[in-house]
């Protein structure tokens, strides 16, 4: 069973990102501001990897005129998202599945936070292309995920720093040692250069880095 399908793990989900991702709340706020730069006040926004509902709630709290479609493959995570965003239920539609199960749009903007690092390179390119096809020309797209530079030795160093941050936030050291090893062994990690190239290959323009924190990178681009 995946962590994202385990009801007990899902119930504790909201506790983890601030302890694991440096500047997590600021990352969400920056994503909101970057979307709002170009999206109209009545924008329709697509959120890929919306399970948990954390960024959906941040976006909906700040932009009362926006409506949202959130997509995630985990039914348990979508149930959590539904509870997290209950006050905004009239403006949010949740869809179980992957990008191909998302509405066609066209959307005024999109976000994909802490999700793409789970997707292998070729599937990631296909996902980005499918997402691009659902956006209006010029619409903003914000993405952030693990994206680690260098060779295996350098990646191990950065993952140790990621683990050290989490330990300093209260996560048990042994748990983070195991987590860093699992990330290195199992996640289809790309370098920042590879991630940027994939976004451009998928059709995005003006790809620009806005966030860098140990193993994480974030970009803003236009469709």
C-alpha angles and dihedrals in degrees: 000000000000118000087242091058096047108099093208093049091045091052088059094042098106091059094061112058096061089051095046105034117060110233092003096162091045089050089057091047092049090050089052093050093048092051091047091054091075107010117095123240090258094045126157108221129196117212115193114199091023097159112131091028096232099134091035089060093047092050095044093046091055100038112044092177097056125095125202145209112198122194128194135151094223118085091195092053091048090053088054090048090052091054093043093052099034094124089060097041094126091062101042130075118187124205127193112222142042133303093289088062093055121103115266093241125164090229128197092220144347141210132197113182125181093347115090094069088072092060123083117241100260093044089046091056091049090048092051091048091050090048092048091052090058095055129087114245109280094013115148123251124192123193133173131173145123107314113162127190129216140025127314093281093050091046090052089054093051092047090052088054090049088052092047091054091052092047089051086053092056104269112138112261096231091050091054093045088056092044093052091049091049092050091051093047103038113024118085092233120190130192119250089253091054092047093051091047091052092052091052092046088053090057103264120141134205093024106189133175114237103162135040124169120160103293096359130089131180131198138189121207142161128241 
